[in-house]
Amino acid sequence: MKARAVVLTIGILALLGIGGYVAYKSHWVRSWFMRDSENTAEVQKLSERKLKLPPVADASAGWPQWRGPLRDGRPAAGEFRTDWDKTPPKELWKHPVGGGFGSLAVVGGRLYVQDKQGSNERVLCLDAETGKQMWEYSYASAQAGNDGNLATGPRATPTVEGKMVYTVGGAGKLLALEAEETTVKVRWQKDLLQEFSAPMPQWGVACSPLILGDMLIVQPGGPNASVVAFDKNTGDVKWKTASNPPGYSSPVSANIEGIDTVFAFTGDALLAIRASDGKVTGSYDWKTDHNGNITTPLVVEEYIYISSAYGGGCALLRAEKSGDEVNLIEVRARRGRAFQNHHATSVFKDDYLFGIDGQTGGHGLKCIDFKTLQEKPGWDGREIGQGTIILAGDHLIIQTARGELCLVEANTAEFNLVAKIPKVLSGRNNWATPALTNGRLYMRDDEKVVCLDVR
């Protein structure tokens, strides 16, 4: 009897242990135990502020990189009409492309996009006015990630400066391409995973390169090389730092009281990195299932907003200069069941965020108070569903996962859908973010690039 009791006790303890581990690994269970947190002094300080983003350059800046000129989802000033309900945007041209989730760069009359054809990835350059192909660079590539169902092609967006085009492929090939009118050559290249002993992320390498001065910055996610800065001209490593695992985000930069700082959202944390030497001066833990930190940090003055699905939530931090370093101070955090961006980064306007909630069963466009991280009561954009978003003046342009194009007022008082145009895209793998410049809207799916006239 005594032996039976011992065996029964061990069995019960084992079941409890297994159950506890499963519960811990499940963000659905963990989310019920997560609590909101806030820093009272920081909340008071923020409540007295009126925040704003810097002005975007004139239309000549184009859309040269991921999320536009300032990496915040806003186009440069230029022509843009909003009467889409009466006069829908007119298709000017379309050009066939292969698979890929990466968005578009459009600058200097040229459009740059990445795709996959067979076992090769490609970088394409099109005439932005006509859609005519100017050149392509093709290279053999391994599978983009470990999930074959989603390994359709590159995830990142090209970054363009002058004649140089910098790209990251789905399996981690970094290219520095020197482009002429109709030809292109490789100036330098790197295999990020091999060179920095980085693991292949489950869903492929997704970071879009950031140019800061003479540096090109990416996030391989390797040991002592979570974030790496190269000389943009030669490819020489200027610094490498941290050992955080890779996520799917792209770095951004900001000057915090005279200190150029890179903010990198890795697989498990937000890092503040001193750009001059790569020193990590601030770190904020942010763990999610699958290292699923996908969105880009949104910097508004000295405040940084992050958000993730996969049991994540959202948080607001303040970057504070201390000597020659920049620290990260939590203002608010809402974990678990709070607003969660999945893969589309939100946009900021008038102390509010507009973004797509990525929670299962909660998909849709929402309006979020930037200072409180709370949803605006009564503001209901659920009919939008899943999609990607940019901010053009007083309007939101949204490319939905269903292949629709939507125009919505960026109005915090109420949700107002101006127009919904069906079947602009295929409705498959529509994860790219639109690009807007000079009155032309550019979109892509896994079949084509489309140019629409919104002048």
KOLVO-338358 format. One record per residue (C-alpha): residue number from 1; residue in one letter; x, y, z. Coordinates in nm, 2 decimals, decimal comma, padded with zeros to 4 digits. Example, Ala and Ser with C-alpha at 12.3 -4.5 7.8 and 13.67 -1.06 7.14 Angstrom:
{i 1; aa a; u 01,23; v -00,45; w 00,78}
{i 2; aa s; u 01,37; v -00,11; w 00,71}
***
This chain:
{i 1; aa m; u 00,00; v 00,00; w 00,00}
{i 2; aa k; u 00,28; v 00,24; w 00,09}
{i 3; aa a; u 00,46; v 00,17; w -00,24}
{i 4; aa r; u 00,13; v 00,23; w -00,43}
{i 5; aa a; u 00,08; v 00,56; w -00,25}
{i 6; aa v; u 00,44; v 00,67; w -00,34}
{i 7; aa v; u 00,38; v 00,58; w -00,71}
{i 8; aa l; u 00,05; v 00,76; w -00,71}
{i 9; aa t; u 00,21; v 01,07; w -00,55}
{i 10; aa i; u 00,49; v 01,07; w -00,81}
{i 11; aa g; u 00,23; v 01,03; w -01,09}
{i 12; aa i; u 00,03; v 01,33; w -00,97}
{i 13; aa l; u 00,34; v 01,54; w -00,93}
{i 14; aa a; u 00,45; v 01,45; w -01,28}
{i 15; aa l; u 00,11; v 01,54; w -01,43}
{i 16; aa l; u 00,11; v 01,87; w -01,24}
{i 17; aa g; u 00,46; v 01,94; w -01,37}
{i 18; aa i; u 00,37; v 01,86; w -01,73}
{i 19; aa g; u 00,05; v 02,06; w -01,70}
{i 20; aa g; u 00,24; v 02,36; w -01,56}
{i 21; aa y; u 00,50; v 02,35; w -01,84}
{i 22; aa v; u 00,23; v 02,33; w -02,11}
{i 23; aa a; u 00,05; v 02,62; w -01,94}
{i 24; aa y; u 00,37; v 02,82; w -01,93}
{i 25; aa k; u 00,44; v 02,75; w -02,30}
{i 26; aa s; u 00,09; v 02,85; w -02,40}
{i 27; aa h; u 00,05; v 03,23; w -02,44}
{i 28; aa w; u -00,33; v 03,18; w -02,41}
{i 29; aa v; u -00,28; v 03,06; w -02,05}
{i 30; aa r; u 00,00; v 03,30; w -01,96}
{i 31; aa s; u -00,20; v 03,59; w -02,08}
{i 32; aa w; u -00,46; v 03,54; w -01,81}
{i 33; aa f; u -00,19; v 03,59; w -01,55}
{i 34; aa m; u -00,02; v 03,89; w -01,71}
{i 35; aa r; u -00,10; v 04,23; w -01,56}
{i 36; aa d; u -00,07; v 04,58; w -01,69}
{i 37; aa s; u 00,21; v 04,79; w -01,54}
{i 38; aa e; u 00,29; v 05,15; w -01,53}
{i 39; aa n; u 00,55; v 05,39; w -01,39}
{i 40; aa t; u 00,36; v 05,66; w -01,21}
{i 41; aa a; u 00,62; v 05,93; w -01,24}
{i 42; aa e; u 00,67; v 05,86; w -01,61}
{i 43; aa v; u 00,30; v 05,85; w -01,68}
{i 44; aa q; u 00,26; v 06,19; w -01,51}
{i 45; aa k; u 00,54; v 06,33; w -01,71}
{i 46; aa l; u 00,40; v 06,20; w -02,04}
{i 47; aa s; u 00,05; v 06,33; w -01,96}
{i 48; aa e; u 00,18; v 06,68; w -01,98}
{i 49; aa r; u 00,34; v 06,64; w -02,32}
{i 50; aa k; u 00,21; v 06,70; w -02,67}
{i 51; aa l; u 00,41; v 06,47; w -02,90}
{i 52; aa k; u 00,47; v 06,50; w -03,27}
{i 53; aa l; u 00,67; v 06,34; w -03,54}
{i 54; aa p; u 00,93; v 06,54; w -03,75}
{i 55; aa p; u 00,81; v 06,67; w -04,09}
{i 56; aa v; u 00,88; v 06,44; w -04,38}
{i 57; aa a; u 01,11; v 06,58; w -04,66}
{i 58; aa d; u 00,96; v 06,69; w -04,99}
{i 59; aa a; u 00,84; v 06,45; w -05,26}
{i 60; aa s; u 01,19; v 06,41; w -05,40}
{i 61; aa a; u 01,27; v 06,18; w -05,11}
{i 62; aa g; u 01,05; v 05,92; w -05,26}
{i 63; aa w; u 01,00; v 05,59; w -05,06}
{i 64; aa p; u 01,36; v 05,48; w -05,04}
{i 65; aa q; u 01,33; v 05,21; w -04,77}
{i 66; aa w; u 01,11; v 05,01; w -04,54}
{i 67; aa r; u 00,81; v 05,22; w -04,42}
{i 68; aa g; u 00,91; v 05,53; w -04,61}
{i 69; aa p; u 01,16; v 05,81; w -04,58}
{i 70; aa l; u 01,17; v 05,81; w -04,19}
{i 71; aa r; u 01,07; v 05,45; w -04,14}
{i 72; aa d; u 00,75; v 05,55; w -03,97}
{i 73; aa g; u 00,49; v 05,47; w -04,24}
{i 74; aa r; u 00,45; v 05,83; w -04,37}
{i 75; aa p; u 00,52; v 05,93; w -04,73}
{i 76; aa a; u 00,69; v 06,26; w -04,83}
{i 77; aa a; u 00,46; v 06,55; w -04,91}
{i 78; aa g; u 00,31; v 06,53; w -05,25}
{i 79; aa e; u -00,01; v 06,51; w -05,45}
{i 80; aa f; u -00,27; v 06,28; w -05,31}
{i 81; aa r; u -00,65; v 06,28; w -05,37}
{i 82; aa t; u -00,90; v 06,11; w -05,14}
{i 83; aa d; u -01,22; v 06,09; w -05,34}
{i 84; aa w; u -01,18; v 05,72; w -05,40}
{i 85; aa d; u -01,55; v 05,65; w -05,33}
{i 86; aa k; u -01,64; v 05,86; w -05,64}
{i 87; aa t; u -01,33; v 05,81; w -05,85}
{i 88; aa p; u -01,14; v 05,49; w -05,75}
{i 89; aa p; u -00,76; v 05,49; w -05,82}
{i 90; aa k; u -00,68; v 05,40; w -06,18}
{i 91; aa e; u -00,44; v 05,12; w -06,25}
{i 92; aa l; u -00,14; v 05,26; w -06,45}
{i 93; aa w; u 00,05; v 04,94; w -06,49}
{i 94; aa k; u 00,13; v 04,60; w -06,34}
{i 95; aa h; u 00,44; v 04,38; w -06,37}
{i 96; aa p; u 00,46; v 04,01; w -06,29}
{i 97; aa v; u 00,68; v 03,90; w -06,00}
{i 98; aa g; u 00,73; v 03,58; w -05,80}
{i 99; aa g; u 00,67; v 03,51; w -05,43}
{i 100; aa g; u 00,78; v 03,72; w -05,14}
{i 101; aa f; u 00,64; v 03,93; w -04,85}
{i 102; aa g; u 00,89; v 04,22; w -04,88}
{i 103; aa s; u 00,76; v 04,57; w -04,96}
{i 104; aa l; u 00,88; v 04,82; w -05,22}
{i 105; aa a; u 01,13; v 05,10; w -05,24}
{i 106; aa v; u 01,06; v 05,38; w -05,49}
{i 107; aa v; u 01,30; v 05,66; w -05,55}
{i 108; aa g; u 01,45; v 05,86; w -05,84}
{i 109; aa g; u 01,20; v 05,72; w -06,09}
{i 110; aa r; u 01,29; v 05,36; w -06,01}
{i 111; aa l; u 01,11; v 05,09; w -05,81}
{i 112; aa y; u 01,30; v 04,81; w -05,64}
{i 113; aa v; u 01,14; v 04,48; w -05,52}
{i 114; aa q; u 01,26; v 04,13; w -05,43}
{i 115; aa d; u 01,10; v 03,80; w -05,52}
{i 116; aa k; u 01,17; v 03,43; w -05,58}
{i 117; aa q; u 01,16; v 03,24; w -05,90}
{i 118; aa g; u 01,22; v 02,86; w -05,87}
{i 119; aa s; u 01,53; v 02,81; w -05,65}
{i 120; aa n; u 01,66; v 03,17; w -05,71}
{i 121; aa e; u 01,58; v 03,49; w -05,53}
{i 122; aa r; u 01,59; v 03,81; w -05,74}
{i 123; aa v; u 01,62; v 04,18; w -05,70}
{i 124; aa l; u 01,43; v 04,37; w -05,96}
{i 125; aa c; u 01,44; v 04,73; w -06,08}
{i 126; aa l; u 01,14; v 04,87; w -06,27}
{i 127; aa d; u 01,07; v 05,21; w -06,42}
{i 128; aa a; u 00,83; v 05,36; w -06,16}
{i 129; aa e; u 00,64; v 05,54; w -06,43}
{i 130; aa t; u 00,58; v 05,26; w -06,68}
{i 131; aa g; u 00,66; v 04,93; w -06,50}
{i 132; aa k; u 00,92; v 04,84; w -06,76}
{i 133; aa q; u 01,20; v 04,62; w -06,62}
{i 134; aa m; u 01,53; v 04,79; w -06,61}
{i 135; aa w; u 01,75; v 04,52; w -06,47}
{i 136; aa e; u 01,74; v 04,21; w -06,24}
{i 137; aa y; u 02,00; v 04,04; w -06,02}
{i 138; aa s; u 01,93; v 03,67; w -05,95}
{i 139; aa y; u 02,11; v 03,44; w -05,71}
{i 140; aa a; u 02,06; v 03,09; w -05,57}
{i 141; aa s; u 01,90; v 03,08; w -05,23}
{i 142; aa a; u 01,82; v 02,83; w -04,97}
{i 143; aa q; u 01,46; v 02,81; w -04,83}
{i 144; aa a; u 01,34; v 03,12; w -04,64}
{i 145; aa g; u 01,28; v 02,97; w -04,30}
{i 146; aa n; u 01,18; v 02,63; w -04,17}
{i 147; aa d; u 00,81; v 02,65; w -04,26}
{i 148; aa g; u 00,79; v 02,54; w -04,62}
{i 149; aa n; u 00,43; v 02,65; w -04,65}
{i 150; aa l; u 00,54; v 03,02; w -04,60}
{i 151; aa a; u 00,88; v 03,00; w -04,76}
{i 152; aa t; u 00,76; v 03,18; w -05,08}
{i 153; aa g; u 01,04; v 03,44; w -05,10}
{i 154; aa p; u 01,22; v 03,73; w -04,95}
{i 155; aa r; u 01,07; v 03,92; w -04,65}
{i 156; aa a; u 01,27; v 04,23; w -04,64}
{i 157; aa t; u 01,24; v 04,57; w -04,83}
{i 158; aa p; u 01,53; v 04,71; w -05,03}
{i 159; aa t; u 01,71; v 05,02; w -04,90}
{i 160; aa v; u 01,83; v 05,26; w -05,16}
{i 161; aa e; u 02,08; v 05,54; w -05,14}
{i 162; aa g; u 02,21; v 05,70; w -05,46}
{i 163; aa k; u 02,32; v 05,42; w -05,69}
{i 164; aa m; u 02,34; v 05,17; w -05,41}
{i 165; aa v; u 02,07; v 04,92; w -05,34}
{i 166; aa y; u 02,10; v 04,71; w -05,02}
{i 167; aa t; u 01,89; v 04,39; w -04,98}
{i 168; aa v; u 01,84; v 04,10; w -04,74}
{i 169; aa g; u 01,71; v 03,77; w -04,88}
{i 170; aa g; u 01,49; v 03,53; w -04,70}
{i 171; aa a; u 01,78; v 03,29; w -04,62}
{i 172; aa g; u 02,01; v 03,57; w -04,50}
{i 173; aa k; u 02,20; v 03,68; w -04,81}
{i 174; aa l; u 02,29; v 04,05; w -04,77}
{i 175; aa l; u 02,37; v 04,23; w -05,10}
{i 176; aa a; u 02,52; v 04,57; w -05,17}
{i 177; aa l; u 02,43; v 04,63; w -05,54}
{i 178; aa e; u 02,57; v 04,92; w -05,75}
{i 179; aa a; u 02,31; v 05,01; w -06,01}
{i 180; aa e; u 02,33; v 05,19; w -06,34}
{i 181; aa e; u 02,05; v 05,27; w -06,58}
{i 182; aa t; u 02,00; v 04,92; w -06,71}
{i 183; aa t; u 02,28; v 04,72; w -06,54}
{i 184; aa v; u 02,38; v 04,62; w -06,19}
{i 185; aa k; u 02,68; v 04,47; w -06,02}
{i 186; aa v; u 02,76; v 04,34; w -05,67}
{i 187; aa r; u 02,99; v 04,57; w -05,47}
{i 188; aa w; u 03,00; v 04,34; w -05,17}
{i 189; aa q; u 02,79; v 04,06; w -05,01}
{i 190; aa k; u 02,75; v 03,87; w -04,69}
{i 191; aa d; u 02,59; v 03,54; w -04,58}
{i 192; aa l; u 02,45; v 03,67; w -04,25}
{i 193; aa l; u 02,36; v 03,33; w -04,10}
{i 194; aa q; u 02,69; v 03,16; w -04,19}
{i 195; aa e; u 02,92; v 03,45; w -04,11}
{i 196; aa f; u 02,77; v 03,52; w -03,77}
{i 197; aa s; u 02,67; v 03,17; w -03,67}
{i 198; aa a; u 02,30; v 03,27; w -03,65}
{i 199; aa p; u 02,01; v 03,03; w -03,65}
{i 200; aa m; u 01,76; v 03,03; w -03,94}
{i 201; aa p; u 01,44; v 03,19; w -03,80}
{i 202; aa q; u 01,13; v 02,98; w -03,82}
{i 203; aa w; u 00,98; v 03,21; w -04,09}
{i 204; aa g; u 01,30; v 03,33; w -04,26}
{i 205; aa v; u 01,52; v 03,64; w -04,23}
{i 206; aa a; u 01,31; v 03,95; w -04,24}
{i 207; aa c; u 01,52; v 04,25; w -04,13}
{i 208; aa s; u 01,53; v 04,54; w -04,38}
{i 209; aa p; u 01,87; v 04,72; w -04,38}
{i 210; aa l; u 01,91; v 05,06; w -04,21}
{i 211; aa i; u 02,15; v 05,32; w -04,33}
{i 212; aa l; u 02,29; v 05,55; w -04,06}
{i 213; aa g; u 02,58; v 05,77; w -04,17}
{i 214; aa d; u 02,84; v 05,55; w -04,32}
{i 215; aa m; u 02,69; v 05,24; w -04,17}
{i 216; aa l; u 02,45; v 04,97; w -04,29}
{i 217; aa i; u 02,28; v 04,80; w -03,99}
{i 218; aa v; u 02,10; v 04,46; w -03,99}
{i 219; aa q; u 01,99; v 04,20; w -03,73}
{i 220; aa p; u 02,14; v 03,85; w -03,79}
{i 221; aa g; u 02,07; v 03,73; w -03,44}
{i 222; aa g; u 02,40; v 03,54; w -03,39}
{i 223; aa p; u 02,60; v 03,50; w -03,07}
{i 224; aa n; u 02,77; v 03,84; w -03,00}
{i 225; aa a; u 02,62; v 03,95; w -03,33}
{i 226; aa s; u 02,25; v 04,00; w -03,27}
{i 227; aa v; u 02,29; v 04,34; w -03,44}
{i 228; aa v; u 02,57; v 04,42; w -03,68}
{i 229; aa a; u 02,69; v 04,74; w -03,85}
{i 230; aa f; u 02,88; v 04,72; w -04,17}
{i 231; aa d; u 03,07; v 05,00; w -04,36}
{i 232; aa k; u 02,81; v 05,06; w -04,63}
{i 233; aa n; u 03,08; v 05,11; w -04,89}
{i 234; aa t; u 03,31; v 04,82; w -04,83}
{i 235; aa g; u 03,12; v 04,57; w -04,62}
{i 236; aa d; u 03,37; v 04,57; w -04,34}
{i 237; aa v; u 03,23; v 04,51; w -04,00}
{i 238; aa k; u 03,23; v 04,83; w -03,79}
{i 239; aa w; u 03,08; v 04,67; w -03,48}
{i 240; aa k; u 02,87; v 04,37; w -03,37}
{i 241; aa t; u 02,68; v 04,34; w -03,05}
{i 242; aa a; u 02,45; v 04,14; w -02,81}
{i 243; aa s; u 02,35; v 03,78; w -02,84}
{i 244; aa n; u 01,97; v 03,81; w -02,85}
{i 245; aa p; u 01,80; v 03,56; w -03,08}
{i 246; aa p; u 01,66; v 03,68; w -03,41}
{i 247; aa g; u 01,31; v 03,80; w -03,45}
{i 248; aa y; u 01,15; v 03,95; w -03,76}
{i 249; aa s; u 01,18; v 04,32; w -03,70}
{i 250; aa s; u 01,39; v 04,59; w -03,86}
{i 251; aa p; u 01,61; v 04,85; w -03,68}
{i 252; aa v; u 01,54; v 05,22; w -03,65}
{i 253; aa s; u 01,75; v 05,51; w -03,53}
{i 254; aa a; u 01,70; v 05,83; w -03,34}
{i 255; aa n; u 01,91; v 06,10; w -03,20}
{i 256; aa i; u 01,85; v 06,12; w -02,82}
{i 257; aa e; u 01,99; v 06,44; w -02,68}
{i 258; aa g; u 02,29; v 06,43; w -02,92}
{i 259; aa i; u 02,35; v 06,05; w -02,91}
{i 260; aa d; u 02,27; v 05,86; w -03,22}
{i 261; aa t; u 02,10; v 05,55; w -03,10}
{i 262; aa v; u 01,98; v 05,23; w -03,28}
{i 263; aa f; u 01,67; v 05,07; w -03,15}
{i 264; aa a; u 01,66; v 04,70; w -03,24}
{i 265; aa f; u 01,36; v 04,47; w -03,16}
{i 266; aa t; u 01,51; v 04,13; w -03,13}
{i 267; aa g; u 01,35; v 03,79; w -03,07}
{i 268; aa d; u 01,33; v 03,86; w -02,69}
{i 269; aa a; u 01,40; v 04,22; w -02,62}
{i 270; aa l; u 01,42; v 04,58; w -02,73}
{i 271; aa l; u 01,78; v 04,71; w -02,74}
{i 272; aa a; u 01,91; v 05,06; w -02,73}
{i 273; aa i; u 02,25; v 05,06; w -02,90}
{i 274; aa r; u 02,50; v 05,35; w -02,91}
{i 275; aa a; u 02,56; v 05,39; w -03,29}
{i 276; aa s; u 02,92; v 05,51; w -03,25}
{i 277; aa d; u 03,06; v 05,19; w -03,11}
{i 278; aa g; u 02,77; v 04,93; w -03,09}
{i 279; aa k; u 02,75; v 04,93; w -02,71}
{i 280; aa v; u 02,41; v 04,82; w -02,57}
{i 281; aa t; u 02,32; v 05,09; w -02,33}
{i 282; aa g; u 01,96; v 04,98; w -02,26}
{i 283; aa s; u 01,76; v 04,66; w -02,28}
{i 284; aa y; u 01,39; v 04,58; w -02,22}
{i 285; aa d; u 01,28; v 04,22; w -02,20}
{i 286; aa w; u 01,00; v 04,13; w -02,44}
{i 287; aa k; u 00,95; v 03,76; w -02,48}
{i 288; aa t; u 00,68; v 03,61; w -02,71}
{i 289; aa d; u 00,61; v 03,27; w -02,84}
{i 290; aa h; u 00,83; v 03,17; w -03,14}
{i 291; aa n; u 01,05; v 03,48; w -03,09}
{i 292; aa g; u 00,76; v 03,64; w -03,27}
{i 293; aa n; u 00,86; v 04,01; w -03,24}
{i 294; aa i; u 00,78; v 04,13; w -03,60}
{i 295; aa t; u 00,69; v 04,50; w -03,59}
{i 296; aa t; u 00,93; v 04,79; w -03,62}
{i 297; aa p; u 00,98; v 05,00; w -03,31}
{i 298; aa l; u 00,79; v 05,33; w -03,35}
{i 299; aa v; u 00,99; v 05,63; w -03,22}
{i 300; aa v; u 00,80; v 05,95; w -03,13}
{i 301; aa e; u 01,05; v 06,21; w -02,99}
{i 302; aa e; u 01,21; v 06,02; w -02,70}
{i 303; aa y; u 00,93; v 05,76; w -02,67}
{i 304; aa i; u 00,95; v 05,41; w -02,82}
{i 305; aa y; u 00,64; v 05,20; w -02,88}
{i 306; aa i; u 00,66; v 04,82; w -02,94}
{i 307; aa s; u 00,39; v 04,56; w -02,99}
{i 308; aa s; u 00,37; v 04,19; w -03,07}
{i 309; aa a; u 00,11; v 03,91; w -03,11}
{i 310; aa y; u 00,19; v 03,56; w -02,99}
{i 311; aa g; u 00,10; v 03,65; w -02,64}
{i 312; aa g; u 00,29; v 03,98; w -02,64}
{i 313; aa g; u 00,08; v 04,29; w -02,61}
{i 314; aa c; u 00,22; v 04,64; w -02,62}
{i 315; aa a; u 00,46; v 04,87; w -02,43}
{i 316; aa l; u 00,57; v 05,23; w -02,42}
{i 317; aa l; u 00,92; v 05,32; w -02,31}
{i 318; aa r; u 01,12; v 05,65; w -02,28}
{i 319; aa a; u 01,48; v 05,68; w -02,39}
{i 320; aa e; u 01,68; v 05,89; w -02,15}
{i 321; aa k; u 02,03; v 06,02; w -02,19}
{i 322; aa s; u 02,26; v 05,94; w -01,89}
{i 323; aa g; u 02,62; v 06,06; w -01,96}
{i 324; aa d; u 02,72; v 05,91; w -02,29}
{i 325; aa e; u 02,45; v 05,64; w -02,28}
{i 326; aa v; u 02,08; v 05,61; w -02,35}
{i 327; aa n; u 01,87; v 05,41; w -02,11}
{i 328; aa l; u 01,53; v 05,26; w -02,16}
{i 329; aa i; u 01,26; v 05,34; w -01,90}
{i 330; aa e; u 00,92; v 05,17; w -01,89}
{i 331; aa v; u 00,63; v 05,41; w -01,90}
{i 332; aa r; u 00,35; v 05,16; w -01,95}
{i 333; aa a; u 00,32; v 04,79; w -02,05}
{i 334; aa r; u 00,00; v 04,59; w -02,14}
{i 335; aa r; u 00,08; v 04,23; w -02,18}
{i 336; aa g; u -00,13; v 03,93; w -02,29}
{i 337; aa r; u -00,48; v 04,03; w -02,39}
{i 338; aa a; u -00,40; v 04,39; w -02,48}
{i 339; aa f; u -00,37; v 04,54; w -02,83}
{i 340; aa q; u -00,13; v 04,33; w -03,03}
{i 341; aa n; u 00,03; v 04,41; w -03,37}
{i 342; aa h; u 00,09; v 04,09; w -03,56}
{i 343; aa h; u 00,31; v 04,18; w -03,86}
{i 344; aa a; u 00,19; v 04,53; w -03,95}
{i 345; aa t; u 00,35; v 04,82; w -03,76}
{i 346; aa s; u 00,11; v 05,09; w -03,64}
{i 347; aa v; u 00,12; v 05,46; w -03,75}
{i 348; aa f; u 00,11; v 05,77; w -03,52}
{i 349; aa k; u -00,10; v 06,08; w -03,55}
{i 350; aa d; u -00,21; v 06,34; w -03,29}
{i 351; aa d; u -00,12; v 06,13; w -02,98}
{i 352; aa y; u -00,30; v 05,83; w -03,12}
{i 353; aa l; u -00,19; v 05,51; w -03,29}
{i 354; aa f; u -00,38; v 05,34; w -03,58}
{i 355; aa g; u -00,30; v 04,98; w -03,62}
{i 356; aa i; u -00,42; v 04,63; w -03,69}
{i 357; aa d; u -00,49; v 04,41; w -03,39}
{i 358; aa g; u -00,34; v 04,07; w -03,45}
{i 359; aa q; u -00,52; v 03,88; w -03,17}
{i 360; aa t; u -00,71; v 03,57; w -03,28}
{i 361; aa g; u -01,07; v 03,67; w -03,31}
{i 362; aa g; u -00,97; v 04,04; w -03,27}
{i 363; aa h; u -00,84; v 04,12; w -03,61}
{i 364; aa g; u -00,92; v 04,46; w -03,73}
{i 365; aa l; u -00,82; v 04,83; w -03,74}
{i 366; aa k; u -00,81; v 05,00; w -03,40}
{i 367; aa c; u -00,74; v 05,34; w -03,26}
{i 368; aa i; u -00,51; v 05,34; w -02,96}
{i 369; aa d; u -00,43; v 05,62; w -02,72}
{i 370; aa f; u -00,05; v 05,64; w -02,74}
{i 371; aa k; u -00,01; v 05,76; w -02,38}
{i 372; aa t; u -00,24; v 05,51; w -02,21}
{i 373; aa l; u -00,22; v 05,22; w -02,46}
{i 374; aa q; u -00,60; v 05,18; w -02,43}
{i 375; aa e; u -00,84; v 05,14; w -02,72}
{i 376; aa k; u -01,06; v 05,43; w -02,81}
{i 377; aa p; u -01,41; v 05,34; w -02,69}
{i 378; aa g; u -01,66; v 05,30; w -02,97}
{i 379; aa w; u -01,40; v 05,31; w -03,25}
{i 380; aa d; u -01,47; v 05,00; w -03,45}
{i 381; aa g; u -01,27; v 04,91; w -03,76}
{i 382; aa r; u -01,31; v 04,53; w -03,74}
{i 383; aa e; u -01,45; v 04,51; w -04,10}
{i 384; aa i; u -01,09; v 04,59; w -04,22}
{i 385; aa g; u -00,97; v 04,26; w -04,09}
{i 386; aa q; u -00,59; v 04,18; w -04,12}
{i 387; aa g; u -00,37; v 04,41; w -04,34}
{i 388; aa t; u -00,09; v 04,66; w -04,36}
{i 389; aa i; u -00,11; v 05,03; w -04,31}
{i 390; aa i; u 00,05; v 05,37; w -04,40}
{i 391; aa l; u -00,05; v 05,72; w -04,31}
{i 392; aa a; u -00,10; v 05,98; w -04,58}
{i 393; aa g; u -00,19; v 06,32; w -04,44}
{i 394; aa d; u -00,53; v 06,27; w -04,27}
{i 395; aa h; u -00,60; v 05,93; w -04,42}
{i 396; aa l; u -00,49; v 05,57; w -04,37}
{i 397; aa i; u -00,42; v 05,36; w -04,67}
{i 398; aa i; u -00,46; v 04,99; w -04,60}
{i 399; aa q; u -00,38; v 04,68; w -04,80}
{i 400; aa t; u -00,59; v 04,40; w -04,66}
{i 401; aa a; u -00,50; v 04,03; w -04,65}
{i 402; aa r; u -00,80; v 03,97; w -04,87}
{i 403; aa g; u -00,65; v 04,18; w -05,15}
{i 404; aa e; u -00,86; v 04,49; w -05,10}
{i 405; aa l; u -00,74; v 04,85; w -05,10}
{i 406; aa c; u -00,90; v 05,07; w -04,83}
{i 407; aa l; u -00,90; v 05,44; w -04,75}
{i 408; aa v; u -01,00; v 05,53; w -04,40}
{i 409; aa e; u -01,00; v 05,87; w -04,23}
{i 410; aa a; u -00,73; v 05,91; w -03,96}
{i 411; aa n; u -01,00; v 06,04; w -03,73}
{i 412; aa t; u -00,98; v 05,95; w -03,36}
{i 413; aa a; u -01,35; v 06,04; w -03,31}
{i 414; aa e; u -01,49; v 05,76; w -03,52}
{i 415; aa f; u -01,41; v 05,50; w -03,78}
{i 416; aa n; u -01,50; v 05,63; w -04,12}
{i 417; aa l; u -01,43; v 05,40; w -04,42}
{i 418; aa v; u -01,41; v 05,63; w -04,73}
{i 419; aa a; u -01,36; v 05,36; w -04,98}
{i 420; aa k; u -01,30; v 04,98; w -05,02}
{i 421; aa i; u -01,18; v 04,86; w -05,36}
{i 422; aa p; u -01,20; v 04,48; w -05,40}
{i 423; aa k; u -00,96; v 04,25; w -05,58}
{i 424; aa v; u -00,67; v 04,49; w -05,63}
{i 425; aa l; u -00,44; v 04,20; w -05,53}
{i 426; aa s; u -00,47; v 03,82; w -05,53}
{i 427; aa g; u -00,58; v 03,77; w -05,17}
{i 428; aa r; u -00,29; v 03,54; w -05,11}
{i 429; aa n; u 00,02; v 03,63; w -04,91}
{i 430; aa n; u -00,07; v 04,00; w -04,92}
{i 431; aa w; u 00,17; v 04,10; w -04,64}
{i 432; aa a; u 00,36; v 04,37; w -04,81}
{i 433; aa t; u 00,32; v 04,74; w -04,71}
{i 434; aa p; u 00,21; v 04,98; w -04,98}
{i 435; aa a; u 00,44; v 05,26; w -05,09}
{i 436; aa l; u 00,31; v 05,61; w -05,19}
{i 437; aa t; u 00,51; v 05,88; w -05,37}
{i 438; aa n; u 00,43; v 06,15; w -05,62}
{i 439; aa g; u 00,07; v 06,06; w -05,64}
{i 440; aa r; u 00,13; v 05,70; w -05,72}
{i 441; aa l; u 00,05; v 05,41; w -05,50}
{i 442; aa y; u 00,25; v 05,09; w -05,54}
{i 443; aa m; u 00,14; v 04,75; w -05,41}
{i 444; aa r; u 00,25; v 04,39; w -05,45}
{i 445; aa d; u 00,15; v 04,03; w -05,38}
{i 446; aa d; u 00,30; v 03,70; w -05,49}
{i 447; aa e; u 00,20; v 03,75; w -05,86}
{i 448; aa k; u 00,25; v 04,12; w -05,95}
{i 449; aa v; u 00,35; v 04,47; w -05,87}
{i 450; aa v; u 00,07; v 04,72; w -05,93}
{i 451; aa c; u 00,09; v 05,10; w -05,98}
{i 452; aa l; u -00,23; v 05,31; w -05,91}
{i 453; aa d; u -00,28; v 05,67; w -05,99}
{i 454; aa v; u -00,40; v 05,87; w -05,69}
{i 455; aa r; u -00,30; v 06,22; w -05,81}
***
